[in-house]
């Protein structure tokens, strides 16, 4: 006599071989004929979702839940499928029930963390992510969620330590710059004689800084994007005798007011400068009159995070050259290649220069040629999630 177990035994090889339609027919017929158990519904939902029919998979799992209301596996699978359809709101009760049935289920907590994030419940999303990380400290998805949630809640200490752990789980591989052939950057401008466009953009950022400060906004606090890359800066700077640092385009510089910071090992640092491996840090930002004095000095290291893409292409040669000129040991930069969320007061997107990594490489190679004793590294970030990152490095010590 054929049983549900027998049907599953036939369906699993079909699923494993990619014959999803064959598996779907076999399992659908089994359910119609009453030869089913909880795994029949899960297997059928996998076959349907593999064919791009996630909503059908949700209906299958919902039907299975009607017959097996206490099935942890169906609840977790249903919650995950609902999340993938964009219906996190419906996923939450299913996954809350799953967690109630099995408080030790890492899978249930992980899906619930994602569902909470999907409905905007940041505190609960963070709490669930931390439960998963207690069991699996290397979960990339949960580290990303925990760090983002911590930042949203103003818990910058935890945000930084989670980002530091994430940098260890997803390390960057630095390669030599690869410049674009035939690209000839404009070199006729300088700090003393910048382009009219530079002056225009500077005024726009002065307006935004003034409005941001007046409203208590943290748009230019220097926190959100900086903490994401701070572990990579630390990786390149600590134990290398860096004493002084200039944060070129560092916004309001509030990142350097943070205290009692932690890395992934739980080691505590009194402030951000110490975390980065330097003794002191100064901030320059073109949108903050009065900080220009900083660009008249010399520093062991100069960093420039999420700044260069805000500058016009015709001024970038002298700006990048200035990074090298201000440093006597190392330069580190990050560059975004996608449109910004923010817009300037004139309506223009804040990221006004969007180019590929080889375009940027030409600018860095040109500057490095003039300053051969400076080590340098830069990240070209191709997506907001920081998943598609190209890392480049050069100089005598790299």
N, C-alpha and C positions, 0 to 999 in steps of 0.2 A: 504493500500500500504506500503511495506517494505521500510524503509529509512536507510541511513547510520547511523543515530542515533540508530535505532532499532538493527542494526548489532552490533554496539559497546556495546549496552546493553546486548547482548548475549555473546560477546567476553570477556568482563571484568570479569565475574564470572569464565570463563575458565582460564584466566590468573591468577586470584587470587587463584584458586584451584591447579594450577600447570599443567593444561592440555594445555601445550604450543602448541603441534602439532594440537590439536583441534582448538585452537584459531587462529593459523596460517592459517589453511585451510579455516576457516570461513572468515577471513579478506582478504585473497588472492582472494577468490571467489568474495567478495564484490567489490574489486578494479577492477577485470576483468569485472564485470557486471556494473561498473559505479556507484556503491553505496558506495562512499567514500568521506571522508573529511580529513582534516589534521590529526585528531586523529586516523583515520583508519591506516594511514602509521606509526604513532608513535606506535600504539598498535601492528601492525604486526612486526615492528622492535624489539620490546621488546620480542615478542614470539620467533623470530629467534635468538636473542642474548641469550635468556635463554637456548636455545638448543646448544649453542656453535658456532653459525654461525654469528659472528659479521660482517664479510665482506658482507654477504647477507643483514644484517640489514642496512649497509651503502648504499647499492644499493637501498633498499626500501626507505630510507629517501631521497636519491638523487632524486628518481623518484617523491616522494612527494613534494620536493622542486621545481621541474619543474612545478607542478600544483599550488603550493602555495608559490611563491617566497618570500613573505613577512611574512611567518609564523615564529614567534620567537621560538615557541616550536620545530618546525622541525629543525631550524638552531642550536639550543642548543643541541638537541638530536643527530644530525648529527655530530657536532663537538666532542661531547663526545664519540660517537662510533668510529670515525676516530682516536681519541687519543688512544682508547683501542686496535685498530689494529696496533698501532705504527706509524700511518701516521699523525703526528702532523702538518707537513707542509701543508697538505690539510685541516686540521681542522682550521688553523689560519684564512683564509679568511671568512669561514662560521661564525666563532665566532666574528670576527671583524664586520661583517654585523649585527650580532645579537646585539652587543653592540651599534652599530649605531642606530638600530631600538629602542632599549630600554636601554638607559644609566643607568637606575636604576635597571636593572636585575642583582641580585647577582649571579644567576646561570650562566649567560652569562660571567660575569667577571671571575668567578671561573674557568670555562672551558678554557677561553682564557688564564688565568695565567698558567694553566697546559700545554696548547699548546705552549705558548711562551717558557716555560722551556724546552719542548721537542725538540724545534728547536735551543736551545742554546741562545735565546735572553734574557739574564739574567735581564737587566734593565727593560724591558717591563714586564717580568714575575713578578718581584718584585712590579712594579707599580700596576699591576692588583691585585696581592695578597693583597696589602695594601688597595685597594678599597673595597675588600670583607671584610677585617678585620675591616674596619671602620663601617661596618654594622653588622658584626658578629665577635666580638673579640675572640671568643672561637673556631673558625674553626680550627680543628687540621691540616687538609690538608694545609690550607693557612698559618698557623703559621710555619709549617715545611718548606714550600716553601719560605716564607718571610725571615726566619732565614738563610736558606741556600743561598738564593740570596744575602742577605746583606753581608754574610761572603765572598762570591765570589767577591763582589764589594768592599771589604775592609771597609765596614760600620760595624765595630765590635760593636759599641754602639748599633745599632739597632739589630744586630744579637743576642747580649746577652739579650736584653729586650724581643725579640721574643721567645728565648729559655726559658726565665724565665716564660713567659706567658704559653708556652707549658708545662712546668713542673707543672704548676698549673692545667691545663686542663687534663694532663695525669700524675697524681701523682703516685709515687712508693709505694708499700706496702712492708715493710721490714719484713722478717721472720728470725727465728733462723737458723743458718747454719746446713746443713745436710751432714755430711762427708761420703765419700765412705768407705764401710766396706772392710777391707783387704788391703787397700792402705798403703804402708810403704815407705814414702819418704826418700831419701838419706840425711843423716845429717852430712856427714864427711867433708864438706867444710865450709869456713868462709870468711869474708872480708880479713883477713890477709893471708888466704890460699885458694883462690877460685879455682875452677876447671880450667883446661886448656881451656875448652870451654868458660868460662867466659872471659878469657883474649883474646881469638880469637874474640868473639863477640864485646868486647869493642873496639878493634882495627878497626873492620869494621865500628862501629858507629863513631869513631874518623874521619875516612875517609869521611863518609857521612856528618858529621857536617862541616868539613873543606870545602868540595865541595859546600855544601848548602850555607854557609856564603859567599864564593867567588862568587857565582852566584846570590846572592841576593834572593835566594829561601826561602820560608817560610815553607819548609817541617818540620823543627824542631823548628819553631818559638814558639811552645807551644800555638797555637791559635785555630786551627780548632776543634780538639776533646775536648780541654779543655773547651771552651765556652759552648759546648753542656752540659757538666756535672757541670759546675760552679754553676748553680742554686741549684742543689741537694747538693753540698758541703755547700753552703750558708744556706740551709734549716737546716742542721745539726749543723752548727757552730755558726750562729749569735745568740746573746744574751746569750752565754754560757761562757763568760769570756775568750775567746781565744785571746791571745795577739800576740803570735809568731807562725809562720807556716813555715814548710819546704816542698817545692815541690820536691819530690824525683823522678828524671827522668823527670824534667820539661823542657827539650829541651833548647832552647836559652833563655827561660824565657820572651819572648816579651809580654806575657799576662799581666805581672806586669808593663809594660810600658804604658798600656792603661789608659787613663784618662777620666774623666767626663762620667762615665758609668751610665746606668739607669737600674732599675728593671722594672717589669711589671706594677707597680703602678706609674711609672714616677718619682720616687725618684732618686736623683742624688748622685753618690758616686765619690770621687776624684780619686780613683784608684781601681785596682782589689782587693788588700788586704782589703780595706774598704768594698767592695761589699761582700767579703767572710765573713766578720765579724771579721777580725783580724787587728792588728795594723801594723804588718810587715811580710814580706815573703822573704825567701831565696830559691835559686834554686840549686839543685844538679843534675848533669847528668854525668853518667859514660863516655859518649862520649865527654865530655868537660873537658880536663885536667885543673886543677886549682880550680875546684868546690868541690874537695874532702874534703876541710876544713869544709864544711857544715855538713858532717856526723860525726863530732867530737863534735857537740854541743847537746843541748836538746831543744825541742820545745813543745809548748802546743799541737800543732796538726801537723800531717804529712799526706800529701796526695800523691797519686801515681796513676796517670791517664794514661791509655794506655801505660803501661811500662812492667808489669810483664810477659805478653805473649811474650815479646821480649827477655826474659831471658831463659836460658836452665833449664830444670826441676831439674837437680842435684844441681843447685845453689839457687833455689827458697826457700828452707827452711831457709837458713841463711839470704836471702834478705828480706823475709817477717818478720822474727824475728827482723831484723834491723829496719824495719818500726816502730815496737812496742817499741824497745829499745830507739829510738830517740824521741818518744812522751812521754809526761807526762800526757796527757789528752785524746787525740783521734787520731784515724787513719781512713782515708778514701781512698778507692782504686777503680779503675774500671779496668776490665779485658775483653778483646775481645776474642771470641772463634771461629773466622773465619779468613781465610787467609788475610793478608794485601795486599794493592795495591802496596806498595813499596817492592823492593827487595834489599838485601845487595849487595855491590860491588862484592861479590863472586857468586852472582846469587841466593842465598838462600832467601826464603821468610822471610820478617822481623818478622813475627809472628811465632816463632819457637816452642812454646809450646801451643798447642791447646787442651784443656781439658774441661770436663764438670764442672758444678757448684759444684757438690759434691766432685770432685777431689780437686778443689781449697779450698773448705770449710775445708778439712782436714788440709791443711797448715795453714789456719787462726786460726782454733781451737787450733792447737798445739802451735802456737805462743801466742795466747791469754791466754792459760793455764799458761804460764810463767809470763804473765803480766796481772794479774786479775783486776788491777785498771784502765786499759785502755778501754775506749769505742771504738768500731770499727764498721765500715760499709763498705761493698763493693758491687759493681754492677758487675754482669756477663752479658756482652752484647753479645747477640747471633746473631746479624745481623747489617749490616752497617747502616740501616735506624733507628736504635735505637728503634725498635718496640718490640723486644723480649728481655726484660731486666729482670733479676732476681736480687732481692735486698735482702741482708742479713745484719743482725746487731746483735751485742752482747756486753757484757760488763756490768758493774754495773749500768750505767745510762740509759741503752737502753732496 
